[in-house]
Amino acid sequence: MNHPELIRPETLAQFNPEKMGKTTIFMSDRMLVGLNAFEPGQEHSLHGHADQDKVYHVLRGCGLFLLEGREIEMDAGAMLVAPAGVPHGVRNTSDDQLTVLVFMAPAPR
């Protein structure tokens, strides 16, 4: 993808019936912008990043966000921050698709 250009993240969603879909929208040494696409029942298991902050912003759908031992319901328009070292994950508990914009800084290596 060429940058800078107008981006409509929801048009880049890659849904996969076998596992969560992932799309990288932009990546530099400083930041990653990605899109996670979940079919009903799919999840991104609880995990952590020792040196990276992560921001989730729900574009469409709803689900549970796992953050430091809590389950937080989120829907379109909601945002959640997982600071470095804090375990986090996502689970689509609805009957509809879930699309989540993801920002990570610094970018994974």
N, CA, C and O atoms as a Tinker XYZ file with bonds, in Angstrom:
   436  protein
     1  N      0.853000   -1.180000    0.000000    73     2
     2  CA     0.000000    0.000000    0.000000    64     1     3
     3  C      0.894000    1.236000    0.000000    63     2     4     5
     4  O      1.872000    1.307000    0.745000    81     3
     5  N      0.554000    2.191000   -0.829000    73     3     6
     6  CA     1.299000    3.444000   -0.879000    64     5     7
     7  C      0.800000    4.394000    0.200000    63     6     8     9
     8  O     -0.397000    4.462000    0.479000    81     7
     9  N      1.719000    5.118000    0.795000    73     7    10
    10  CA     1.347000    6.082000    1.823000    64     9    11
    11  C      2.015000    7.396000    1.503000    63    10    12    13
    12  O      3.127000    7.348000    0.977000    81    11
    13  N      1.468000    8.550000    1.758000    73    11    14
    14  CA     0.139000    8.692000    2.372000    64    13    15
    15  C     -0.976000    8.587000    1.333000    63    14    16    17
    16  O     -0.820000    9.011000    0.188000    81    15
    17  N     -2.056000    8.037000    1.741000    73    15    18
    18  CA    -3.272000    7.952000    0.935000    64    17    19
    19  C     -4.448000    7.710000    1.867000    63    18    20    21
    20  O     -4.276000    7.256000    2.998000    81    19
    21  N     -5.636000    8.015000    1.385000    73    19    22
    22  CA    -6.843000    7.797000    2.173000    64    21    23
    23  C     -7.052000    6.301000    2.363000    63    22    24    25
    24  O     -6.932000    5.523000    1.417000    81    23
    25  N     -7.361000    5.909000    3.581000    73    23    26
    26  CA    -7.571000    4.489000    3.899000    64    25    27
    27  C     -8.930000    4.318000    4.555000    63    26    28    29
    28  O     -9.289000    5.068000    5.463000    81    27
    29  N     -9.664000    3.357000    4.104000    73    27    30
    30  CA   -10.912000    2.942000    4.750000    64    29    31
    31  C    -10.647000    1.525000    5.274000    63    30    32    33
    32  O    -10.822000    0.543000    4.552000    81    31
    33  N    -10.222000    1.433000    6.545000    73    31    34
    34  CA    -9.774000    0.141000    7.076000    64    33    35
    35  C    -10.777000   -0.994000    6.908000    63    34    36    37
    36  O    -10.389000   -2.129000    6.627000    81    35
    37  N    -12.057000   -0.697000    7.076000    73    35    38
    38  CA   -13.063000   -1.771000    7.011000    64    37    39
    39  C    -13.069000   -2.478000    5.662000    63    38    40    41
    40  O    -13.485000   -3.634000    5.582000    81    39
    41  N    -12.617000   -1.811000    4.598000    73    39    42
    42  CA   -12.588000   -2.443000    3.270000    64    41    43
    43  C    -11.424000   -3.419000    3.129000    63    42    44    45
    44  O    -11.371000   -4.174000    2.158000    81    43
    45  N    -10.495000   -3.417000    4.076000    73    43    46
    46  CA    -9.321000   -4.283000    4.019000    64    45    47
    47  C     -9.458000   -5.549000    4.856000    63    46    48    49
    48  O     -8.539000   -6.367000    4.901000    81    47
    49  N    -10.597000   -5.714000    5.516000    73    47    50
    50  CA   -10.804000   -6.879000    6.385000    64    49    51
    51  C    -10.722000   -8.175000    5.583000    63    50    52    53
    52  O    -11.319000   -8.304000    4.514000    81    51
    53  N     -9.967000   -9.132000    6.126000    73    51    54
    54  CA    -9.821000  -10.449000    5.512000    64    53    55
    55  C    -10.348000  -11.488000    6.487000    63    54    56    57
    56  O     -9.634000  -11.917000    7.394000    81    55
    57  N    -11.588000  -11.888000    6.301000    73    55    58
    58  CA   -12.199000  -12.884000    7.167000    64    57    59
    59  C    -11.814000  -14.276000    6.691000    63    58    60    61
    60  O    -11.751000  -14.543000    5.491000    81    59
    61  N    -11.558000  -15.158000    7.650000    73    59    62
    62  CA   -11.135000  -16.514000    7.355000    64    61    63
    63  C    -11.911000  -17.446000    8.278000    63    62    64    65
    64  O    -11.865000  -17.271000    9.496000    81    63
    65  N    -12.618000  -18.423000    7.736000    73    63    66
    66  CA   -13.406000  -19.303000    8.611000    64    65    67
    67  C    -12.550000  -20.167000    9.536000    63    66    68    69
    68  O    -13.056000  -20.691000   10.529000    81    67
    69  N    -11.257000  -20.322000    9.225000    73    67    70
    70  CA   -10.379000  -21.176000   10.015000    64    69    71
    71  C     -9.719000  -20.462000   11.193000    63    70    72    73
    72  O     -9.496000  -21.073000   12.239000    81    71
    73  N     -9.400000  -19.156000   11.031000    73    71    74
    74  CA    -8.713000  -18.422000   12.093000    64    73    75
    75  C     -8.898000  -16.927000   11.884000    63    74    76    77
    76  O     -9.318000  -16.486000   10.814000    81    75
    77  N     -8.579000  -16.150000   12.918000    73    75    78
    78  CA    -8.682000  -14.702000   12.844000    64    77    79
    79  C     -7.898000  -14.194000   11.637000    63    78    80    81
    80  O     -6.774000  -14.630000   11.387000    81    79
    81  N     -8.504000  -13.264000   10.889000    73    79    82
    82  CA    -7.818000  -12.650000    9.761000    64    81    83
    83  C     -7.006000  -11.456000   10.223000    63    82    84    85
    84  O     -7.444000  -10.701000   11.090000    81    83
    85  N     -5.808000  -11.280000    9.641000    73    83    86
    86  CA    -4.939000  -10.156000    9.996000    64    85    87
    87  C     -4.494000   -9.450000    8.719000    63    86    88    89
    88  O     -4.079000  -10.086000    7.750000    81    87
    89  N     -4.590000   -8.134000    8.739000    73    87    90
    90  CA    -4.133000   -7.311000    7.630000    64    89    91
    91  C     -3.208000   -6.237000    8.193000    63    90    92    93
    92  O     -3.562000   -5.558000    9.157000    81    91
    93  N     -2.028000   -6.077000    7.600000    73    91    94
    94  CA    -1.151000   -4.974000    7.977000    64    93    95
    95  C     -1.467000   -3.806000    7.055000    63    94    96    97
    96  O     -1.332000   -3.910000    5.835000    81    95
    97  N     -1.887000   -2.695000    7.647000    73    95    98
    98  CA    -2.225000   -1.500000    6.883000    64    97    99
    99  C     -0.994000   -0.617000    6.708000    63    98   100   101
   100  O     -0.770000   -0.056000    5.635000    81    99
   101  N     -0.203000   -0.499000    7.765000    73    99   102
   102  CA     1.007000    0.323000    7.726000    64   101   103
   103  C      1.976000   -0.200000    8.761000    63   102   104   105
   104  O      1.574000   -0.641000    9.838000    81   103
   105  N      3.292000   -0.148000    8.419000    73   103   106
   106  CA     4.291000   -0.541000    9.392000    64   105   107
   107  C      5.571000    0.244000    9.149000    63   106   108   109
   108  O      6.047000    0.367000    8.021000    81   107
   109  N      6.112000    0.770000   10.243000    73   107   110
   110  CA     7.427000    1.407000   10.244000    64   109   111
   111  C      8.147000    0.883000   11.483000    63   110   112   113
   112  O      7.608000    0.038000   12.197000    81   111
   113  N      9.342000    1.367000   11.742000    73   111   114
   114  CA    10.042000    0.957000   12.961000    64   113   115
   115  C      9.324000    1.446000   14.210000    63   114   116   117
   116  O      9.486000    0.874000   15.288000    81   115
   117  N      8.537000    2.498000   14.067000    73   115   118
   118  CA     7.904000    3.143000   15.217000    64   117   119
   119  C      6.492000    2.640000   15.520000    63   118   120   121
   120  O      6.036000    2.713000   16.661000    81   119
   121  N      5.794000    2.125000   14.486000    73   119   122
   122  CA     4.375000    1.797000   14.693000    64   121   123
   123  C      3.892000    0.773000   13.679000    63   122   124   125
   124  O      4.372000    0.717000   12.547000    81   123
   125  N      2.929000   -0.035000   14.110000    73   123   126
   126  CA     2.195000   -0.935000   13.230000    64   125   127
   127  C      0.730000   -0.559000   13.317000    63   126   128   129
   128  O      0.202000   -0.346000   14.408000    81   127
   129  N      0.068000   -0.476000   12.168000    73   127   130
   130  CA    -1.379000   -0.312000   12.109000    64   129   131
   131  C     -1.907000   -1.541000   11.391000    63   130   132   133
   132  O     -1.519000   -1.828000   10.259000    81   131
   133  N     -2.789000   -2.259000   12.054000    73   131   134
   134  CA    -3.326000   -3.486000   11.480000    64   133   135
   135  C     -4.819000   -3.585000   11.656000    63   134   136   137
   136  O     -5.442000   -2.756000   12.318000    81   135
   137  N     -5.383000   -4.610000   11.056000    73   135   138
   138  CA    -6.813000   -4.859000   11.152000    64   137   139
   139  C     -7.003000   -6.335000   11.466000    63   138   140   141
   140  O     -6.501000   -7.198000   10.745000    81   139
   141  N     -7.725000   -6.626000   12.539000    73   139   142
   142  CA    -8.054000   -7.999000   12.901000    64   141   143
   143  C     -9.520000   -8.244000   12.581000    63   142   144   145
   144  O    -10.383000   -7.428000   12.905000    81   143
   145  N     -9.791000   -9.371000   11.946000    73   143   146
   146  CA   -11.149000   -9.701000   11.511000    64   145   147
   147  C    -11.541000  -11.058000   12.105000    63   146   148   149
   148  O    -10.878000  -12.067000   11.865000    81   147
   149  N    -12.620000  -11.068000   12.876000    73   147   150
   150  CA   -13.058000  -12.265000   13.591000    64   149   151
   151  C    -14.426000  -12.719000   13.103000    63   150   152   153
   152  O    -15.368000  -11.928000   13.056000    81   151
   153  N    -14.532000  -13.974000   12.747000    73   151   154
   154  CA   -15.837000  -14.589000   12.517000    64   153   155
   155  C    -16.433000  -14.908000   13.892000    63   154   156   157
   156  O    -15.705000  -14.936000   14.884000    81   155
   157  N    -17.749000  -15.151000   13.962000    73   155   158
   158  CA   -18.351000  -15.526000   15.245000    64   157   159
   159  C    -17.602000  -16.699000   15.887000    63   158   160   161
   160  O    -17.307000  -17.695000   15.227000    81   159
   161  N    -17.301000  -16.566000   17.178000    73   159   162
   162  CA   -16.638000  -17.623000   17.927000    64   161   163
   163  C    -15.119000  -17.600000   17.868000    63   162   164   165
   164  O    -14.473000  -18.292000   18.654000    81   163
   165  N    -14.532000  -16.834000   16.970000    73   163   166
   166  CA   -13.070000  -16.792000   16.886000    64   165   167
   167  C    -12.481000  -15.912000   17.981000    63   166   168   169
   168  O    -13.154000  -15.035000   18.523000    81   167
   169  N    -11.205000  -16.163000   18.299000    73   167   170
   170  CA   -10.549000  -15.355000   19.312000    64   169   171
   171  C     -9.059000  -15.221000   19.037000    63   170   172   173
   172  O     -8.474000  -16.006000   18.290000    81   171
   173  N     -8.466000  -14.226000   19.644000    73   171   174
   174  CA    -7.022000  -14.051000   19.695000    64   173   175
   175  C     -6.682000  -14.279000   21.156000    63   174   176   177
   176  O     -6.983000  -13.439000   22.005000    81   175
   177  N     -6.066000  -15.392000   21.448000    73   175   178
   178  CA    -5.835000  -15.824000   22.828000    64   177   179
   179  C     -5.076000  -14.791000   23.643000    63   178   180   181
   180  O     -4.367000  -13.941000   23.105000    81   179
   181  N     -5.243000  -14.889000   24.938000    73   179   182
   182  CA    -4.556000  -14.022000   25.879000    64   181   183
   183  C     -3.042000  -14.111000   25.643000    63   182   184   185
   184  O     -2.471000  -15.201000   25.605000    81   183
   185  N     -2.412000  -12.954000   25.486000    73   183   186
   186  CA    -0.978000  -12.874000   25.231000    64   185   187
   187  C     -0.482000  -11.502000   25.681000    63   186   188   189
   188  O     -1.283000  -10.663000   26.091000    81   187
   189  N      0.801000  -11.270000   25.610000    73   187   190
   190  CA     1.342000   -9.976000   26.002000    64   189   191
   191  C      2.535000   -9.601000   25.160000    63   190   192   193
   192  O      3.112000  -10.438000   24.466000    81   191
   193  N      2.898000   -8.338000   25.225000    73   191   194
   194  CA     4.064000   -7.802000   24.527000    64   193   195
   195  C      4.873000   -7.023000   25.558000    63   194   196   197
   196  O      4.420000   -5.995000   26.061000    81   195
   197  N      6.060000   -7.509000   25.868000    73   195   198
   198  CA     6.861000   -6.914000   26.935000    64   197   199
   199  C      7.229000   -5.460000   26.664000    63   198   200   201
   200  O      7.297000   -4.652000   27.590000    81   199
   201  N      7.465000   -5.127000   25.398000    73   199   202
   202  CA     7.977000   -3.789000   25.081000    64   201   203
   203  C      7.088000   -3.011000   24.118000    63   202   204   205
   204  O      7.545000   -2.045000   23.507000    81   203
   205  N      5.834000   -3.411000   23.972000    73   203   206
   206  CA     4.957000   -2.734000   23.018000    64   205   207
   207  C      3.619000   -2.391000   23.653000    63   206   208   209
   208  O      3.011000   -3.210000   24.341000    81   207
   209  N      3.175000   -1.164000   23.408000    73   207   210
   210  CA     1.820000   -0.763000   23.768000    64   209   211
   211  C      0.904000   -1.134000   22.608000    63   210   212   213
   212  O      1.320000   -1.132000   21.449000    81   211
   213  N     -0.349000   -1.453000   22.932000    73   211   214
   214  CA    -1.303000   -1.849000   21.894000    64   213   215
   215  C     -2.622000   -1.143000   22.139000    63   214   216   217
   216  O     -3.082000   -1.039000   23.276000    81   215
   217  N     -3.229000   -0.658000   21.061000    73   215   218
   218  CA    -4.538000   -0.011000   21.127000    64   217   219
   219  C     -5.482000   -0.785000   20.221000    63   218   220   221
   220  O     -5.161000   -1.063000   19.066000    81   219
   221  N     -6.647000   -1.131000   20.753000    73   219   222
   222  CA    -7.722000   -1.767000   19.976000    64   221   223
   223  C     -8.841000   -0.751000   19.797000    63   222   224   225
   224  O     -9.238000   -0.083000   20.752000    81   223
   225  N     -9.347000   -0.635000   18.579000    73   223   226
   226  CA   -10.498000    0.235000   18.312000    64   225   227
   227  C    -11.484000   -0.568000   17.452000    63   226   228   229
   228  O    -11.166000   -0.960000   16.329000    81   227
   229  N    -12.679000   -0.807000   17.993000    73   227   230
   230  CA   -13.671000   -1.618000   17.297000    64   229   231
   231  C    -14.340000   -0.792000   16.200000    63   230   232   233
   232  O    -14.914000    0.266000   16.459000    81   231
   233  N    -14.253000   -1.302000   14.970000    73   231   234
   234  CA   -14.914000   -0.639000   13.845000    64   233   235
   235  C    -16.320000   -1.173000   13.619000    63   234   236   237
   236  O    -17.244000   -0.422000   13.306000    81   235
   237  N    -16.468000   -2.500000   13.786000    73   235   238
   238  CA   -17.773000   -3.121000   13.534000    64   237   239
   239  C    -17.917000   -4.365000   14.392000    63   238   240   241
   240  O    -16.963000   -5.117000   14.589000    81   239
   241  N    -19.117000   -4.569000   14.894000    73   239   242
   242  CA   -19.403000   -5.753000   15.688000    64   241   243
   243  C    -19.199000   -5.506000   17.172000    63   242   244   245
   244  O    -19.067000   -4.367000   17.618000    81   243
   245  N    -19.175000   -6.601000   17.932000    73   243   246
   246  CA   -18.959000   -6.523000   19.374000    64   245   247
   247  C    -18.318000   -7.822000   19.851000    63   246   248   249
   248  O    -18.373000   -8.846000   19.169000    81   247
   249  N    -17.715000   -7.761000   21.024000    73   247   250
   250  CA   -17.073000   -8.938000   21.575000    64   249   251
   251  C    -16.515000   -8.652000   22.948000    63   250   252   253
   252  O    -16.778000   -7.602000   23.535000    81   251
   253  N    -15.743000   -9.596000   23.456000    73   251   254
   254  CA   -15.106000   -9.466000   24.755000    64   253   255
   255  C    -13.622000   -9.210000   24.559000    63   254   256   257
   256  O    -12.957000   -9.874000   23.765000    81   255
   257  N    -13.120000   -8.237000   25.296000    73   255   258
   258  CA   -11.695000   -7.963000   25.289000    64   257   259
   259  C    -11.153000   -8.388000   26.636000    63   258   260   261
   260  O    -11.646000   -7.974000   27.686000    81   259
   261  N    -10.138000   -9.214000   26.586000    73   259   262
   262  CA    -9.539000   -9.747000   27.793000    64   261   263
   263  C     -8.368000   -8.844000   28.142000    63   262   264   265
   264  O     -7.465000   -8.647000   27.329000    81   263
   265  N     -8.384000   -8.300000   29.337000    73   263   266
   266  CA    -7.332000   -7.375000   29.741000    64   265   267
   267  C     -7.014000   -7.585000   31.206000    63   266   268   269
   268  O     -7.839000   -7.308000   32.077000    81   267
   269  N     -5.822000   -8.074000   31.474000    73   267   270
   270  CA    -5.331000   -8.216000   32.841000    64   269   271
   271  C     -6.340000   -8.916000   33.753000    63   270   272   273
   272  O     -6.673000   -8.423000   34.831000    81   271
   273  N     -6.817000  -10.077000   33.293000    73   271   274
   274  CA    -7.728000  -10.869000   34.106000    64   273   275
   275  C     -9.176000  -10.431000   34.061000    63   274   276   277
   276  O    -10.017000  -11.035000   34.728000    81   275
   277  N     -9.496000   -9.393000   33.290000    73   275   278
   278  CA   -10.886000   -8.936000   33.189000    64   277   279
   279  C    -11.418000   -9.229000   31.793000    63   278   280   281
   280  O    -10.652000   -9.346000   30.836000    81   279
   281  N    -12.736000   -9.344000   31.690000    73   279   282
   282  CA   -13.420000   -9.447000   30.402000    64   281   283
   283  C    -14.258000   -8.194000   30.243000    63   282   284   285
   284  O    -15.150000   -7.928000   31.048000    81   283
   285  N    -13.970000   -7.422000   29.197000    73   283   286
   286  CA   -14.625000   -6.137000   28.983000    64   285   287
   287  C    -15.409000   -6.200000   27.675000    63   286   288   289
   288  O    -14.837000   -6.464000   26.618000    81   287
   289  N    -16.718000   -5.957000   27.747000    73   287   290
   290  CA   -17.540000   -5.946000   26.540000    64   289   291
   291  C    -17.273000   -4.669000   25.766000    63   290   292   293
   292  O    -17.257000   -3.574000   26.329000    81   291
   293  N    -17.061000   -4.825000   24.455000    73   291   294
   294  CA   -16.815000   -3.668000   23.597000    64   293   295
   295  C    -17.648000   -3.792000   22.335000    63   294   296   297
   296  O    -17.926000   -4.890000   21.853000    81   295
   297  N    -18.038000   -2.636000   21.813000    73   295   298
   298  CA   -18.792000   -2.602000   20.568000    64   297   299
   299  C    -18.235000   -1.493000   19.679000    63   298   300   301
   300  O    -17.285000   -0.810000   20.062000    81   299
   301  N    -18.815000   -1.313000   18.508000    73   299   302
   302  CA   -18.312000   -0.347000   17.530000    64   301   303
   303  C    -18.130000    1.029000   18.153000    63   302   304   305
   304  O    -19.025000    1.556000   18.814000    81   303
   305  N    -16.948000    1.598000   17.926000    73   303   306
   306  CA   -16.616000    2.913000   18.461000    64   305   307
   307  C    -15.821000    2.870000   19.746000    63   306   308   309
   308  O    -15.232000    3.879000   20.134000    81   307
   309  N    -15.785000    1.722000   20.424000    73   307   310
   310  CA   -15.065000    1.601000   21.691000    64   309   311
   311  C    -13.574000    1.383000   21.445000    63   310   312   313
   312  O    -13.169000    0.803000   20.437000    81   311
   313  N    -12.761000    1.871000   22.405000    73   311   314
   314  CA   -11.311000    1.727000   22.312000    64   313   315
   315  C    -10.776000    1.206000   23.637000    63   314   316   317
   316  O    -11.308000    1.513000   24.704000    81   315
   317  N     -9.715000    0.414000   23.549000    73   315   318
   318  CA    -9.080000   -0.146000   24.732000    64   317   319
   319  C     -7.569000   -0.079000   24.549000    63   318   320   321
   320  O     -7.063000   -0.351000   23.460000    81   319
   321  N     -6.845000    0.279000   25.607000    73   319   322
   322  CA    -5.385000    0.350000   25.559000    64   321   323
   323  C     -4.812000   -0.764000   26.431000    63   322   324   325
   324  O     -5.201000   -0.932000   27.587000    81   323
   325  N     -3.880000   -1.521000   25.851000    73   323   326
   326  CA    -3.156000   -2.555000   26.593000    64   325   327
   327  C     -1.693000   -2.118000   26.659000    63   326   328   329
   328  O     -0.948000   -2.323000   25.701000    81   327
   329  N     -1.270000   -1.518000   27.778000    73   327   330
   330  CA     0.121000   -1.081000   27.901000    64   329   331
   331  C      1.086000   -2.272000   27.827000    63   330   332   333
   332  O      0.690000   -3.414000   28.057000    81   331
   333  N      2.325000   -2.000000   27.513000    73   331   334
   334  CA     3.350000   -3.035000   27.444000    64   333   335
   335  C      3.332000   -3.892000   28.706000    63   334   336   337
   336  O      3.239000   -3.373000   29.818000    81   335
   337  N      3.423000   -5.207000   28.524000    73   335   338
   338  CA     3.471000   -6.128000   29.643000    64   337   339
   339  C      2.131000   -6.565000   30.193000    63   338   340   341
   340  O      2.083000   -7.469000   31.027000    81   339
   341  N      1.028000   -5.951000   29.751000    73   339   342
   342  CA    -0.304000   -6.307000   30.249000    64   341   343
   343  C     -0.922000   -7.366000   29.320000    63   342   344   345
   344  O     -1.095000   -7.107000   28.129000    81   343
   345  N     -1.256000   -8.551000   29.847000    73   343   346
   346  CA    -1.864000   -9.585000   29.018000    64   345   347
   347  C     -3.207000   -9.113000   28.444000    63   346   348   349
   348  O     -3.991000   -8.453000   29.126000    81   347
   349  N     -3.455000   -9.467000   27.171000    73   347   350
   350  CA    -4.675000   -9.029000   26.503000    64   349   351
   351  C     -5.067000  -10.034000   25.413000    63   350   352   353
   352  O     -4.243000  -10.833000   24.967000    81   351
   353  N     -6.309000   -9.982000   25.003000    73   351   354
   354  CA    -6.819000  -10.843000   23.939000    64   353   355
   355  C     -8.201000  -10.367000   23.530000    63   354   356   357
   356  O     -8.755000   -9.440000   24.121000    81   355
   357  N     -8.750000  -11.015000   22.507000    73   355   358
   358  CA   -10.056000  -10.641000   21.962000    64   357   359
   359  C    -10.845000  -11.910000   21.671000    63   358   360   361
   360  O    -10.290000  -12.902000   21.198000    81   359
   361  N    -12.146000  -11.873000   21.957000    73   359   362
   362  CA   -13.026000  -12.999000   21.655000    64   361   363
   363  C    -14.327000  -12.470000   21.058000    63   362   364   365
   364  O    -14.996000  -11.628000   21.657000    81   363
   365  N    -14.680000  -12.968000   19.877000    73   363   366
   366  CA   -15.958000  -12.589000   19.270000    64   365   367
   367  C    -17.038000  -13.505000   19.831000    63   366   368   369
   368  O    -17.123000  -14.675000   19.458000    81   367
   369  N    -17.848000  -12.979000   20.712000    73   367   370
   370  CA   -18.898000  -13.759000   21.360000    64   369   371
   371  C    -20.255000  -13.550000   20.691000    63   370   372   373
   372  O    -21.266000  -14.081000   21.149000    81   371
   373  N    -20.275000  -12.776000   19.608000    73   371   374
   374  CA   -21.542000  -12.473000   18.946000    64   373   375
   375  C    -21.778000  -13.408000   17.762000    63   374   376   377
   376  O    -20.937000  -14.249000   17.442000    81   375
   377  N    -22.925000  -13.251000   17.122000    73   375   378
   378  CA   -23.261000  -14.023000   15.923000    64   377   379
   379  C    -22.867000  -13.281000   14.649000    63   378   380   381
   380  O    -23.145000  -13.753000   13.546000    81   379
   381  N    -22.225000  -12.129000   14.792000    73   379   382
   382  CA   -21.822000  -11.309000   13.656000    64   381   383
   383  C    -20.301000  -11.196000   13.591000    63   382   384   385
   384  O    -19.606000  -11.537000   14.548000    81   383
   385  N    -19.797000  -10.723000   12.471000    73   383   386
   386  CA   -18.365000  -10.496000   12.333000    64   385   387
   387  C    -17.916000   -9.333000   13.212000    63   386   388   389
   388  O    -18.685000   -8.414000   13.492000    81   387
   389  N    -16.666000   -9.390000   13.637000    73   387   390
   390  CA   -16.049000   -8.358000   14.473000    64   389   391
   391  C    -14.801000   -7.852000   13.756000    63   390   392   393
   392  O    -13.942000   -8.643000   13.367000    81   391
   393  N    -14.701000   -6.534000   13.581000    73   391   394
   394  CA   -13.546000   -5.927000   12.927000    64   393   395
   395  C    -12.899000   -4.937000   13.891000    63   394   396   397
   396  O    -13.560000   -4.036000   14.408000    81   395
   397  N    -11.590000   -5.116000   14.126000    73   395   398
   398  CA   -10.878000   -4.326000   15.126000    64   397   399
   399  C     -9.619000   -3.722000   14.510000    63   398   400   401
   400  O     -8.771000   -4.438000   13.978000    81   399
   401  N     -9.509000   -2.397000   14.589000    73   399   402
   402  CA    -8.311000   -1.696000   14.174000    64   401   403
   403  C     -7.304000   -1.794000   15.313000    63   402   404   405
   404  O     -7.659000   -1.602000   16.475000    81   403
   405  N     -6.049000   -2.091000   14.984000    73   403   406
   406  CA    -5.017000   -2.315000   15.997000    64   405   407
   407  C     -3.824000   -1.407000   15.716000    63   406   408   409
   408  O     -3.370000   -1.289000   14.578000    81   407
   409  N     -3.325000   -0.769000   16.774000    73   407   410
   410  CA    -2.115000    0.049000   16.696000    64   409   411
   411  C     -1.119000   -0.525000   17.697000    63   410   412   413
   412  O     -1.477000   -0.788000   18.845000    81   411
   413  N      0.129000   -0.723000   17.274000    73   411   414
   414  CA     1.175000   -1.198000   18.178000    64   413   415
   415  C      2.390000   -0.284000   18.042000    63   414   416   417
   416  O      2.787000    0.086000   16.937000    81   415
   417  N      2.971000    0.074000   19.192000    73   415   418
   418  CA     4.172000    0.899000   19.166000    64   417   419
   419  C      5.109000    0.448000   20.272000    63   418   420   421
   420  O      4.674000    0.269000   21.409000    81   419
   421  N      6.382000    0.260000   19.966000    73   419   422
   422  CA     6.926000    0.245000   18.620000    64   421   423
   423  C      6.438000   -0.978000   17.848000    63   422   424   425
   424  O      5.854000   -1.894000   18.426000    81   423
   425  N      6.681000   -0.984000   16.547000    73   423   426
   426  CA     6.232000   -2.096000   15.697000    64   425   427
   427  C      6.967000   -3.385000   16.059000    63   426   428   429
   428  O      8.108000   -3.345000   16.521000    81   427
   429  N      6.304000   -4.541000   15.847000    73   427   430
   430  CA     6.985000   -5.824000   16.071000    64   429   431
   431  C      8.179000   -5.963000   15.120000    63   430   432   433
   432  O      8.199000   -5.388000   14.032000    81   431
   433  N      9.145000   -6.724000   15.551000    73   431   434
   434  CA    10.334000   -6.945000   14.697000    64   433   435
   435  C     10.357000   -8.321000   14.135000    63   434   436
   436  O     11.280000   -8.673000   13.401000    81   435
